[in-house]
Amino acid sequence: MPITIASIKHQLDDHLGQSLTVVAQAGRKKVTRRKGTLRKTFPAVFVVELDQDENNFERVSYSYTDLLTKTIQLEFEEVI
């Protein structure tokens, strides 16, 4: 079954409020890691509220196509 943007959004809806790490390609051989919390999902984008101890800005948004094209990866922390 092919992965669609709608299925990605549905999967992210199940993880709202959970802590995660966003691993993003920042150019040639450069990778950035940002820790935060998945706050909201919208029809075309989702919002990650970042930890203020590690980042200079409050939140970032990514499109579902970033996940589909593997420009970014999400690593959710396990809930105990």
N, CA, C and O atoms as a Maestro MAE file, in Angstrom:
{
 s_m_m2io_version
 :::
 2.0.0
}

f_m_ct {
 s_m_title
 :::
 protein
 m_atom[320] {
  # First column is atom index #
  i_m_mmod_type
  r_m_x_coord
  r_m_y_coord
  r_m_z_coord
  i_m_residue_number
  s_m_chain_name
  s_m_pdb_residue_name
  s_m_pdb_atom_name
  i_m_atomic_number
  :::
  1 25 0.849 -1.184 0.000 1 A "MET " " N  " 7
  2 3 0.000 0.000 0.000 1 A "MET " " CA " 6
  3 2 0.892 1.244 0.000 1 A "MET " " C  " 6
  4 15 1.731 1.405 0.887 1 A "MET " " O  " 8
  5 25 0.717 2.112 -0.977 2 A "PRO " " N  " 7
  6 3 1.553 3.319 -1.023 2 A "PRO " " CA " 6
  7 2 1.209 4.286 0.113 2 A "PRO " " C  " 6
  8 15 0.062 4.388 0.549 2 A "PRO " " O  " 8
  9 25 2.231 4.978 0.567 3 A "ILE " " N  " 7
  10 3 2.037 5.975 1.613 3 A "ILE " " CA " 6
  11 2 1.512 7.256 0.973 3 A "ILE " " C  " 6
  12 15 2.044 7.720 -0.036 3 A "ILE " " O  " 8
  13 25 0.469 7.820 1.563 4 A "THR " " N  " 7
  14 3 -0.106 9.062 1.056 4 A "THR " " CA " 6
  15 2 0.018 10.152 2.110 4 A "THR " " C  " 6
  16 15 0.279 9.874 3.281 4 A "THR " " O  " 8
  17 25 -0.170 11.373 1.690 5 A "ILE " " N  " 7
  18 3 -0.123 12.503 2.611 5 A "ILE " " CA " 6
  19 2 -1.226 12.377 3.657 5 A "ILE " " C  " 6
  20 15 -1.017 12.715 4.822 5 A "ILE " " O  " 8
  21 25 -2.390 11.896 3.250 6 A "ALA " " N  " 7
  22 3 -3.498 11.726 4.191 6 A "ALA " " CA " 6
  23 2 -3.154 10.682 5.264 6 A "ALA " " C  " 6
  24 15 -3.508 10.854 6.430 6 A "ALA " " O  " 8
  25 25 -2.471 9.611 4.876 7 A "SER " " N  " 7
  26 3 -2.108 8.591 5.868 7 A "SER " " CA " 6
  27 2 -1.025 9.106 6.808 7 A "SER " " C  " 6
  28 15 -1.019 8.753 7.988 7 A "SER " " O  " 8
  29 25 -0.111 9.930 6.310 8 A "ILE " " N  " 7
  30 3 0.912 10.540 7.162 8 A "ILE " " CA " 6
  31 2 0.253 11.449 8.192 8 A "ILE " " C  " 6
  32 15 0.601 11.409 9.372 8 A "ILE " " O  " 8
  33 25 -0.705 12.274 7.745 9 A "LYS " " N  " 7
  34 3 -1.406 13.178 8.664 9 A "LYS " " CA " 6
  35 2 -2.150 12.372 9.724 9 A "LYS " " C  " 6
  36 15 -2.128 12.724 10.903 9 A "LYS " " O  " 8
  37 25 -2.797 11.308 9.313 10 A "HIS " " N  " 7
  38 3 -3.549 10.467 10.258 10 A "HIS " " CA " 6
  39 2 -2.614 9.859 11.309 10 A "HIS " " C  " 6
  40 15 -2.960 9.808 12.489 10 A "HIS " " O  " 8
  41 25 -1.443 9.404 10.889 11 A "GLN " " N  " 7
  42 3 -0.473 8.840 11.835 11 A "GLN " " CA " 6
  43 2 0.025 9.901 12.805 11 A "GLN " " C  " 6
  44 15 0.195 9.621 13.992 11 A "GLN " " O  " 8
  45 25 0.261 11.120 12.314 12 A "LEU " " N  " 7
  46 3 0.726 12.197 13.192 12 A "LEU " " CA " 6
  47 2 -0.359 12.633 14.167 12 A "LEU " " C  " 6
  48 15 -0.056 13.025 15.294 12 A "LEU " " O  " 8
  49 25 -1.612 12.569 13.750 13 A "ASP " " N  " 7
  50 3 -2.715 12.913 14.655 13 A "ASP " " CA " 6
  51 2 -2.704 12.021 15.899 13 A "ASP " " C  " 6
  52 15 -3.091 12.457 16.984 13 A "ASP " " O  " 8
  53 25 -2.260 10.777 15.738 14 A "ASP " " N  " 7
  54 3 -2.195 9.845 16.861 14 A "ASP " " CA " 6
  55 2 -1.072 10.197 17.836 14 A "ASP " " C  " 6
  56 15 -1.073 9.719 18.971 14 A "ASP " " O  " 8
  57 25 -0.109 11.031 17.411 15 A "HIS " " N  " 7
  58 3 1.050 11.374 18.242 15 A "HIS " " CA " 6
  59 2 1.015 12.809 18.771 15 A "HIS " " C  " 6
  60 15 2.025 13.293 19.284 15 A "HIS " " O  " 8
  61 25 -0.105 13.490 18.659 16 A "LEU " " N  " 7
  62 3 -0.192 14.873 19.142 16 A "LEU " " CA " 6
  63 2 0.169 14.943 20.625 16 A "LEU " " C  " 6
  64 15 -0.296 14.136 21.431 16 A "LEU " " O  " 8
  65 25 1.009 15.926 20.968 17 A "GLY " " N  " 7
  66 3 1.406 16.131 22.344 17 A "GLY " " CA " 6
  67 2 2.609 15.319 22.778 17 A "GLY " " C  " 6
  68 15 3.081 15.476 23.904 17 A "GLY " " O  " 8
  69 25 3.113 14.459 21.918 18 A "GLN " " N  " 7
  70 3 4.254 13.617 22.279 18 A "GLN " " CA " 6
  71 2 5.577 14.310 21.962 18 A "GLN " " C  " 6
  72 15 5.666 15.107 21.028 18 A "GLN " " O  " 8
  73 25 6.593 13.998 22.747 19 A "SER " " N  " 7
  74 3 7.931 14.526 22.512 19 A "SER " " CA " 6
  75 2 8.558 13.790 21.338 19 A "SER " " C  " 6
  76 15 8.315 12.603 21.122 19 A "SER " " O  " 8
  77 25 9.378 14.530 20.578 20 A "LEU " " N  " 7
  78 3 10.007 13.948 19.409 20 A "LEU " " CA " 6
  79 2 11.307 14.670 19.090 20 A "LEU " " C  " 6
  80 15 11.597 15.737 19.632 20 A "LEU " " O  " 8
  81 25 12.075 14.069 18.206 21 A "THR " " N  " 7
  82 3 13.265 14.691 17.656 21 A "THR " " CA " 6
  83 2 13.077 14.753 16.148 21 A "THR " " C  " 6
  84 15 12.736 13.753 15.517 21 A "THR " " O  " 8
  85 25 13.303 15.935 15.569 22 A "VAL " " N  " 7
  86 3 13.213 16.117 14.126 22 A "VAL " " CA " 6
  87 2 14.628 16.098 13.571 22 A "VAL " " C  " 6
  88 15 15.464 16.916 13.956 22 A "VAL " " O  " 8
  89 25 14.892 15.168 12.672 23 A "VAL " " N  " 7
  90 3 16.189 15.061 12.019 23 A "VAL " " CA " 6
  91 2 15.991 15.571 10.596 23 A "VAL " " C  " 6
  92 15 15.273 14.963 9.802 23 A "VAL " " O  " 8
  93 25 16.640 16.705 10.280 24 A "ALA " " N  " 7
  94 3 16.430 17.353 8.986 24 A "ALA " " CA " 6
  95 2 17.740 17.477 8.221 24 A "ALA " " C  " 6
  96 15 18.793 17.732 8.804 24 A "ALA " " O  " 8
  97 25 17.659 17.294 6.919 25 A "GLN " " N  " 7
  98 3 18.810 17.506 6.057 25 A "GLN " " CA " 6
  99 2 18.999 19.004 5.879 25 A "GLN " " C  " 6
  100 15 18.083 19.701 5.444 25 A "GLN " " O  " 8
  101 25 20.203 19.508 6.221 26 A "ALA " " N  " 7
  102 3 20.462 20.948 6.160 26 A "ALA " " CA " 6
  103 2 21.450 21.294 5.047 26 A "ALA " " C  " 6
  104 15 22.023 22.383 5.040 26 A "ALA " " O  " 8
  105 25 21.644 20.392 4.130 27 A "GLY " " N  " 7
  106 3 22.585 20.642 3.047 27 A "GLY " " CA " 6
  107 2 23.479 19.440 2.861 27 A "GLY " " C  " 6
  108 15 23.192 18.355 3.367 27 A "GLY " " O  " 8
  109 25 24.548 19.633 2.144 28 A "ARG " " N  " 7
  110 3 25.462 18.539 1.871 28 A "ARG " " CA " 6
  111 2 26.096 18.028 3.156 28 A "ARG " " C  " 6
  112 15 26.825 18.746 3.841 28 A "ARG " " O  " 8
  113 25 25.806 16.787 3.461 29 A "LYS " " N  " 7
  114 3 26.381 16.108 4.617 29 A "LYS " " CA " 6
  115 2 26.127 16.809 5.943 29 A "LYS " " C  " 6
  116 15 26.842 16.564 6.915 29 A "LYS " " O  " 8
  117 25 25.124 17.675 6.001 30 A "LYS " " N  " 7
  118 3 24.777 18.360 7.242 30 A "LYS " " CA " 6
  119 2 23.390 17.907 7.687 30 A "LYS " " C  " 6
  120 15 22.445 17.857 6.900 30 A "LYS " " O  " 8
  121 25 23.301 17.584 8.951 31 A "VAL " " N  " 7
  122 3 22.033 17.143 9.525 31 A "VAL " " CA " 6
  123 2 21.792 17.947 10.793 31 A "VAL " " C  " 6
  124 15 22.700 18.113 11.608 31 A "VAL " " O  " 8
  125 25 20.564 18.449 10.965 32 A "THR " " N  " 7
  126 3 20.214 19.145 12.199 32 A "THR " " CA " 6
  127 2 19.237 18.285 12.992 32 A "THR " " C  " 6
  128 15 18.389 17.596 12.425 32 A "THR " " O  " 8
  129 25 19.372 18.338 14.305 33 A "ARG " " N  " 7
  130 3 18.464 17.623 15.209 33 A "ARG " " CA " 6
  131 2 17.833 18.643 16.137 33 A "ARG " " C  " 6
  132 15 18.525 19.424 16.790 33 A "ARG " " O  " 8
  133 25 16.515 18.625 16.184 34 A "ARG " " N  " 7
  134 3 15.786 19.533 17.063 34 A "ARG " " CA " 6
  135 2 14.805 18.723 17.886 34 A "ARG " " C  " 6
  136 15 14.070 17.890 17.356 34 A "ARG " " O  " 8
  137 25 14.799 18.975 19.199 35 A "LYS " " N  " 7
  138 3 13.865 18.292 20.092 35 A "LYS " " CA " 6
  139 2 12.689 19.202 20.376 35 A "LYS " " C  " 6
  140 15 12.844 20.416 20.505 35 A "LYS " " O  " 8
  141 25 11.518 18.611 20.472 36 A "GLY " " N  " 7
  142 3 10.324 19.384 20.754 36 A "GLY " " CA " 6
  143 2 9.118 18.497 20.956 36 A "GLY " " C  " 6
  144 15 9.237 17.308 21.254 36 A "GLY " " O  " 8
  145 25 7.945 19.102 20.785 37 A "THR " " N  " 7
  146 3 6.674 18.419 20.984 37 A "THR " " CA " 6
  147 2 5.782 18.675 19.776 37 A "THR " " C  " 6
  148 15 5.678 19.808 19.305 37 A "THR " " O  " 8
  149 25 5.143 17.631 19.278 38 A "LEU " " N  " 7
  150 3 4.201 17.775 18.171 38 A "LEU " " CA " 6
  151 2 2.942 18.453 18.706 38 A "LEU " " C  " 6
  152 15 2.241 17.879 19.539 38 A "LEU " " O  " 8
  153 25 2.648 19.664 18.238 39 A "ARG " " N  " 7
  154 3 1.529 20.440 18.786 39 A "ARG " " CA " 6
  155 2 0.262 20.386 17.949 39 A "ARG " " C  " 6
  156 15 -0.810 20.099 18.482 39 A "ARG " " O  " 8
  157 25 0.358 20.657 16.638 40 A "LYS " " N  " 7
  158 3 -0.858 20.734 15.818 40 A "LYS " " CA " 6
  159 2 -0.605 20.149 14.441 40 A "LYS " " C  " 6
  160 15 0.512 20.174 13.923 40 A "LYS " " O  " 8
  161 25 -1.671 19.626 13.866 41 A "THR " " N  " 7
  162 3 -1.627 19.201 12.478 41 A "THR " " CA " 6
  163 2 -2.684 19.987 11.709 41 A "THR " " C  " 6
  164 15 -3.793 20.208 12.197 41 A "THR " " O  " 8
  165 25 -2.328 20.398 10.521 42 A "PHE " " N  " 7
  166 3 -3.216 21.131 9.627 42 A "PHE " " CA " 6
  167 2 -3.302 20.352 8.321 42 A "PHE " " C  " 6
  168 15 -2.584 19.365 8.156 42 A "PHE " " O  " 8
  169 25 -4.153 20.762 7.390 43 A "PRO " " N  " 7
  170 3 -4.288 19.997 6.145 43 A "PRO " " CA " 6
  171 2 -2.984 19.830 5.346 43 A "PRO " " C  " 6
  172 15 -2.807 18.807 4.685 43 A "PRO " " O  " 8
  173 25 -2.080 20.799 5.392 44 A "ALA " " N  " 7
  174 3 -0.861 20.700 4.586 44 A "ALA " " CA " 6
  175 2 0.426 20.673 5.407 44 A "ALA " " C  " 6
  176 15 1.467 20.259 4.898 44 A "ALA " " O  " 8
  177 25 0.375 21.104 6.665 45 A "VAL " " N  " 7
  178 3 1.583 21.187 7.490 45 A "VAL " " CA " 6
  179 2 1.296 20.711 8.905 45 A "VAL " " C  " 6
  180 15 0.143 20.561 9.309 45 A "VAL " " O  " 8
  181 25 2.393 20.473 9.663 46 A "PHE " " N  " 7
  182 3 2.275 20.197 11.090 46 A "PHE " " CA " 6
  183 2 3.274 21.066 11.832 46 A "PHE " " C  " 6
  184 15 4.293 21.473 11.275 46 A "PHE " " O  " 8
  185 25 2.972 21.350 13.103 47 A "VAL " " N  " 7
  186 3 3.762 22.288 13.898 47 A "VAL " " CA " 6
  187 2 4.442 21.544 15.038 47 A "VAL " " C  " 6
  188 15 3.821 20.755 15.749 47 A "VAL " " O  " 8
  189 25 5.753 21.820 15.197 48 A "VAL " " N  " 7
  190 3 6.532 21.268 16.294 48 A "VAL " " CA " 6
  191 2 6.971 22.430 17.166 48 A "VAL " " C  " 6
  192 15 7.643 23.351 16.699 48 A "VAL " " O  " 8
  193 25 6.585 22.381 18.448 49 A "GLU " " N  " 7
  194 3 7.011 23.388 19.418 49 A "GLU " " CA " 6
  195 2 8.344 22.929 19.986 49 A "GLU " " C  " 6
  196 15 8.436 21.841 20.556 49 A "GLU " " O  " 8
  197 25 9.375 23.747 19.835 50 A "LEU " " N  " 7
  198 3 10.737 23.349 20.187 50 A "LEU " " CA " 6
  199 2 11.062 23.620 21.644 50 A "LEU " " C  " 6
  200 15 10.482 24.509 22.266 50 A "LEU " " O  " 8
  201 25 12.000 22.843 22.184 51 A "ASP " " N  " 7
  202 3 12.513 23.070 23.532 51 A "ASP " " CA " 6
  203 2 13.315 24.365 23.519 51 A "ASP " " C  " 6
  204 15 14.221 24.521 22.700 51 A "ASP " " O  " 8
  205 25 12.997 25.290 24.407 52 A "GLN " " N  " 7
  206 3 13.656 26.596 24.429 52 A "GLN " " CA " 6
  207 2 15.088 26.526 24.943 52 A "GLN " " C  " 6
  208 15 15.875 27.435 24.680 52 A "GLN " " O  " 8
  209 25 15.445 25.471 25.669 53 A "ASP " " N  " 7
  210 3 16.811 25.341 26.179 53 A "ASP " " CA " 6
  211 2 17.809 25.109 25.056 53 A "ASP " " C  " 6
  212 15 18.974 25.489 25.177 53 A "ASP " " O  " 8
  213 25 17.370 24.494 23.969 54 A "GLU " " N  " 7
  214 3 18.275 24.103 22.902 54 A "GLU " " CA " 6
  215 2 18.130 24.923 21.625 54 A "GLU " " C  " 6
  216 15 19.011 24.864 20.768 54 A "GLU " " O  " 8
  217 25 17.054 25.682 21.469 55 A "ASN " " N  " 7
  218 3 16.778 26.350 20.200 55 A "ASN " " CA " 6
  219 2 16.535 27.840 20.403 55 A "ASN " " C  " 6
  220 15 16.162 28.287 21.487 55 A "ASN " " O  " 8
  221 25 16.757 28.595 19.331 56 A "ASN " " N  " 7
  222 3 16.594 30.041 19.378 56 A "ASN " " CA " 6
  223 2 15.163 30.487 19.065 56 A "ASN " " C  " 6
  224 15 14.814 31.639 19.322 56 A "ASN " " O  " 8
  225 25 14.346 29.615 18.525 57 A "PHE " " N  " 7
  226 3 12.984 30.003 18.178 57 A "PHE " " CA " 6
  227 2 11.995 29.009 18.763 57 A "PHE " " C  " 6
  228 15 12.356 27.891 19.130 57 A "PHE " " O  " 8
  229 25 10.735 29.440 18.842 58 A "GLU " " N  " 7
  230 3 9.715 28.681 19.572 58 A "GLU " " CA " 6
  231 2 9.180 27.467 18.837 58 A "GLU " " C  " 6
  232 15 9.030 26.397 19.427 58 A "GLU " " O  " 8
  233 25 8.889 27.627 17.550 59 A "ARG " " N  " 7
  234 3 8.243 26.528 16.825 59 A "ARG " " CA " 6
  235 2 8.657 26.535 15.364 59 A "ARG " " C  " 6
  236 15 9.080 27.554 14.818 59 A "ARG " " O  " 8
  237 25 8.523 25.373 14.749 60 A "VAL " " N  " 7
  238 3 8.781 25.222 13.326 60 A "VAL " " CA " 6
  239 2 7.630 24.441 12.720 60 A "VAL " " C  " 6
  240 15 6.941 23.690 13.411 60 A "VAL " " O  " 8
  241 25 7.431 24.624 11.443 61 A "SER " " N  " 7
  242 3 6.405 23.860 10.742 61 A "SER " " CA " 6
  243 2 7.049 23.138 9.564 61 A "SER " " C  " 6
  244 15 7.989 23.633 8.941 61 A "SER " " O  " 8
  245 25 6.525 21.977 9.285 62 A "TYR " " N  " 7
  246 3 6.997 21.162 8.173 62 A "TYR " " CA " 6
  247 2 5.782 20.689 7.394 62 A "TYR " " C  " 6
  248 15 4.688 20.571 7.946 62 A "TYR " " O  " 8
  249 25 5.974 20.422 6.119 63 A "SER " " N  " 7
  250 3 4.877 19.880 5.327 63 A "SER " " CA " 6
  251 2 4.956 18.358 5.348 63 A "SER " " C  " 6
  252 15 6.010 17.785 5.622 63 A "SER " " O  " 8
  253 25 3.848 17.721 5.059 64 A "TYR " " N  " 7
  254 3 3.810 16.269 5.023 64 A "TYR " " CA " 6
  255 2 4.665 15.734 3.882 64 A "TYR " " C  " 6
  256 15 5.135 14.598 3.941 64 A "TYR " " O  " 8
  257 25 4.871 16.538 2.847 65 A "THR " " N  " 7
  258 3 5.726 16.104 1.740 65 A "THR " " CA " 6
  259 2 7.185 16.000 2.176 65 A "THR " " C  " 6
  260 15 7.952 15.247 1.577 65 A "THR " " O  " 8
  261 25 7.585 16.756 3.225 66 A "ASP " " N  " 7
  262 3 8.936 16.605 3.771 66 A "ASP " " CA " 6
  263 2 9.140 15.191 4.303 66 A "ASP " " C  " 6
  264 15 10.214 14.614 4.129 66 A "ASP " " O  " 8
  265 25 8.135 14.635 4.939 67 A "LEU " " N  " 7
  266 3 8.208 13.257 5.423 67 A "LEU " " CA " 6
  267 2 8.123 12.264 4.271 67 A "LEU " " C  " 6
  268 15 8.829 11.255 4.258 67 A "LEU " " O  " 8
  269 25 7.262 12.553 3.308 68 A "LEU " " N  " 7
  270 3 7.062 11.664 2.171 68 A "LEU " " CA " 6
  271 2 8.333 11.539 1.336 68 A "LEU " " C  " 6
  272 15 8.664 10.453 0.862 68 A "LEU " " O  " 8
  273 25 9.042 12.649 1.158 69 A "THR " " N  " 7
  274 3 10.272 12.651 0.361 69 A "THR " " CA " 6
  275 2 11.516 12.379 1.200 69 A "THR " " C  " 6
  276 15 12.634 12.389 0.685 69 A "THR " " O  " 8
  277 25 11.318 12.137 2.490 70 A "LYS " " N  " 7
  278 3 12.394 11.819 3.431 70 A "LYS " " CA " 6
  279 2 13.416 12.944 3.583 70 A "LYS " " C  " 6
  280 15 14.598 12.694 3.823 70 A "LYS " " O  " 8
  281 25 12.946 14.186 3.438 71 A "THR " " N  " 7
  282 3 13.781 15.348 3.738 71 A "THR " " CA " 6
  283 2 13.975 15.460 5.242 71 A "THR " " C  " 6
  284 15 15.024 15.900 5.713 71 A "THR " " O  " 8
  285 25 12.950 15.057 5.994 72 A "ILE " " N  " 7
  286 3 13.047 15.022 7.454 72 A "ILE " " CA " 6
  287 2 12.612 13.647 7.938 72 A "ILE " " C  " 6
  288 15 11.930 12.903 7.234 72 A "ILE " " O  " 8
  289 25 13.032 13.329 9.173 73 A "GLN " " N  " 7
  290 3 12.584 12.103 9.842 73 A "GLN " " CA " 6
  291 2 12.157 12.494 11.246 73 A "GLN " " C  " 6
  292 15 12.732 13.396 11.856 73 A "GLN " " O  " 8
  293 25 11.149 11.810 11.746 74 A "LEU " " N  " 7
  294 3 10.666 12.051 13.102 74 A "LEU " " CA " 6
  295 2 10.978 10.842 13.965 74 A "LEU " " C  " 6
  296 15 10.711 9.702 13.584 74 A "LEU " " O  " 8
  297 25 11.546 11.106 15.135 75 A "GLU " " N  " 7
  298 3 11.838 10.050 16.093 75 A "GLU " " CA " 6
  299 2 11.055 10.361 17.360 75 A "GLU " " C  " 6
  300 15 11.417 11.271 18.106 75 A "GLU " " O  " 8
  301 25 9.988 9.616 17.609 76 A "PHE " " N  " 7
  302 3 9.171 9.834 18.785 76 A "PHE " " CA " 6
  303 2 9.785 9.129 19.981 76 A "PHE " " C  " 6
  304 15 10.293 8.013 19.869 76 A "PHE " " O  " 8
  305 25 9.732 9.799 21.133 77 A "GLU " " N  " 7
  306 3 10.214 9.199 22.368 77 A "GLU " " CA " 6
  307 2 9.158 8.237 22.871 77 A "GLU " " C  " 6
  308 15 7.960 8.482 22.731 77 A "GLU " " O  " 8
  309 25 9.611 7.145 23.455 78 A "GLU " " N  " 7
  310 3 8.683 6.155 23.974 78 A "GLU " " CA " 6
  311 2 7.978 6.685 25.218 78 A "GLU " " C  " 6
  312 15 8.589 7.329 26.071 78 A "GLU " " O  " 8
  313 25 6.695 6.405 25.301 79 A "VAL " " N  " 7
  314 3 5.901 6.782 26.468 79 A "VAL " " CA " 6
  315 2 5.831 5.580 27.389 79 A "VAL " " C  " 6
  316 15 5.424 4.492 26.982 79 A "VAL " " O  " 8
  317 25 6.227 5.784 28.617 80 A "ILE " " N  " 7
  318 3 6.244 4.652 29.565 80 A "ILE " " CA " 6
  319 2 5.000 4.678 30.422 80 A "ILE " " C  " 6
  320 15 4.823 3.814 31.280 80 A "ILE " " O  " 8
  :::
 }
 m_bond[319] {
  # First column is bond index #
  i_m_from
  i_m_to
  i_m_order
  :::
  1 1 2 1
  2 2 3 1
  3 3 4 2
  4 3 5 1
  5 5 6 1
  6 6 7 1
  7 7 8 2
  8 7 9 1
  9 9 10 1
  10 10 11 1
  11 11 12 2
  12 11 13 1
  13 13 14 1
  14 14 15 1
  15 15 16 2
  16 15 17 1
  17 17 18 1
  18 18 19 1
  19 19 20 2
  20 19 21 1
  21 21 22 1
  22 22 23 1
  23 23 24 2
  24 23 25 1
  25 25 26 1
  26 26 27 1
  27 27 28 2
  28 27 29 1
  29 29 30 1
  30 30 31 1
  31 31 32 2
  32 31 33 1
  33 33 34 1
  34 34 35 1
  35 35 36 2
  36 35 37 1
  37 37 38 1
  38 38 39 1
  39 39 40 2
  40 39 41 1
  41 41 42 1
  42 42 43 1
  43 43 44 2
  44 43 45 1
  45 45 46 1
  46 46 47 1
  47 47 48 2
  48 47 49 1
  49 49 50 1
  50 50 51 1
  51 51 52 2
  52 51 53 1
  53 53 54 1
  54 54 55 1
  55 55 56 2
  56 55 57 1
  57 57 58 1
  58 58 59 1
  59 59 60 2
  60 59 61 1
  61 61 62 1
  62 62 63 1
  63 63 64 2
  64 63 65 1
  65 65 66 1
  66 66 67 1
  67 67 68 2
  68 67 69 1
  69 69 70 1
  70 70 71 1
  71 71 72 2
  72 71 73 1
  73 73 74 1
  74 74 75 1
  75 75 76 2
  76 75 77 1
  77 77 78 1
  78 78 79 1
  79 79 80 2
  80 79 81 1
  81 81 82 1
  82 82 83 1
  83 83 84 2
  84 83 85 1
  85 85 86 1
  86 86 87 1
  87 87 88 2
  88 87 89 1
  89 89 90 1
  90 90 91 1
  91 91 92 2
  92 91 93 1
  93 93 94 1
  94 94 95 1
  95 95 96 2
  96 95 97 1
  97 97 98 1
  98 98 99 1
  99 99 100 2
  100 99 101 1
  101 101 102 1
  102 102 103 1
  103 103 104 2
  104 103 105 1
  105 105 106 1
  106 106 107 1
  107 107 108 2
  108 107 109 1
  109 109 110 1
  110 110 111 1
  111 111 112 2
  112 111 113 1
  113 113 114 1
  114 114 115 1
  115 115 116 2
  116 115 117 1
  117 117 118 1
  118 118 119 1
  119 119 120 2
  120 119 121 1
  121 121 122 1
  122 122 123 1
  123 123 124 2
  124 123 125 1
  125 125 126 1
  126 126 127 1
  127 127 128 2
  128 127 129 1
  129 129 130 1
  130 130 131 1
  131 131 132 2
  132 131 133 1
  133 133 134 1
  134 134 135 1
  135 135 136 2
  136 135 137 1
  137 137 138 1
  138 138 139 1
  139 139 140 2
  140 139 141 1
  141 141 142 1
  142 142 143 1
  143 143 144 2
  144 143 145 1
  145 145 146 1
  146 146 147 1
  147 147 148 2
  148 147 149 1
  149 149 150 1
  150 150 151 1
  151 151 152 2
  152 151 153 1
  153 153 154 1
  154 154 155 1
  155 155 156 2
  156 155 157 1
  157 157 158 1
  158 158 159 1
  159 159 160 2
  160 159 161 1
  161 161 162 1
  162 162 163 1
  163 163 164 2
  164 163 165 1
  165 165 166 1
  166 166 167 1
  167 167 168 2
  168 167 169 1
  169 169 170 1
  170 170 171 1
  171 171 172 2
  172 171 173 1
  173 173 174 1
  174 174 175 1
  175 175 176 2
  176 175 177 1
  177 177 178 1
  178 178 179 1
  179 179 180 2
  180 179 181 1
  181 181 182 1
  182 182 183 1
  183 183 184 2
  184 183 185 1
  185 185 186 1
  186 186 187 1
  187 187 188 2
  188 187 189 1
  189 189 190 1
  190 190 191 1
  191 191 192 2
  192 191 193 1
  193 193 194 1
  194 194 195 1
  195 195 196 2
  196 195 197 1
  197 197 198 1
  198 198 199 1
  199 199 200 2
  200 199 201 1
  201 201 202 1
  202 202 203 1
  203 203 204 2
  204 203 205 1
  205 205 206 1
  206 206 207 1
  207 207 208 2
  208 207 209 1
  209 209 210 1
  210 210 211 1
  211 211 212 2
  212 211 213 1
  213 213 214 1
  214 214 215 1
  215 215 216 2
  216 215 217 1
  217 217 218 1
  218 218 219 1
  219 219 220 2
  220 219 221 1
  221 221 222 1
  222 222 223 1
  223 223 224 2
  224 223 225 1
  225 225 226 1
  226 226 227 1
  227 227 228 2
  228 227 229 1
  229 229 230 1
  230 230 231 1
  231 231 232 2
  232 231 233 1
  233 233 234 1
  234 234 235 1
  235 235 236 2
  236 235 237 1
  237 237 238 1
  238 238 239 1
  239 239 240 2
  240 239 241 1
  241 241 242 1
  242 242 243 1
  243 243 244 2
  244 243 245 1
  245 245 246 1
  246 246 247 1
  247 247 248 2
  248 247 249 1
  249 249 250 1
  250 250 251 1
  251 251 252 2
  252 251 253 1
  253 253 254 1
  254 254 255 1
  255 255 256 2
  256 255 257 1
  257 257 258 1
  258 258 259 1
  259 259 260 2
  260 259 261 1
  261 261 262 1
  262 262 263 1
  263 263 264 2
  264 263 265 1
  265 265 266 1
  266 266 267 1
  267 267 268 2
  268 267 269 1
  269 269 270 1
  270 270 271 1
  271 271 272 2
  272 271 273 1
  273 273 274 1
  274 274 275 1
  275 275 276 2
  276 275 277 1
  277 277 278 1
  278 278 279 1
  279 279 280 2
  280 279 281 1
  281 281 282 1
  282 282 283 1
  283 283 284 2
  284 283 285 1
  285 285 286 1
  286 286 287 1
  287 287 288 2
  288 287 289 1
  289 289 290 1
  290 290 291 1
  291 291 292 2
  292 291 293 1
  293 293 294 1
  294 294 295 1
  295 295 296 2
  296 295 297 1
  297 297 298 1
  298 298 299 1
  299 299 300 2
  300 299 301 1
  301 301 302 1
  302 302 303 1
  303 303 304 2
  304 303 305 1
  305 305 306 1
  306 306 307 1
  307 307 308 2
  308 307 309 1
  309 309 310 1
  310 310 311 1
  311 311 312 2
  312 311 313 1
  313 313 314 1
  314 314 315 1
  315 315 316 2
  316 315 317 1
  317 317 318 1
  318 318 319 1
  319 319 320 2
  :::
 }
}
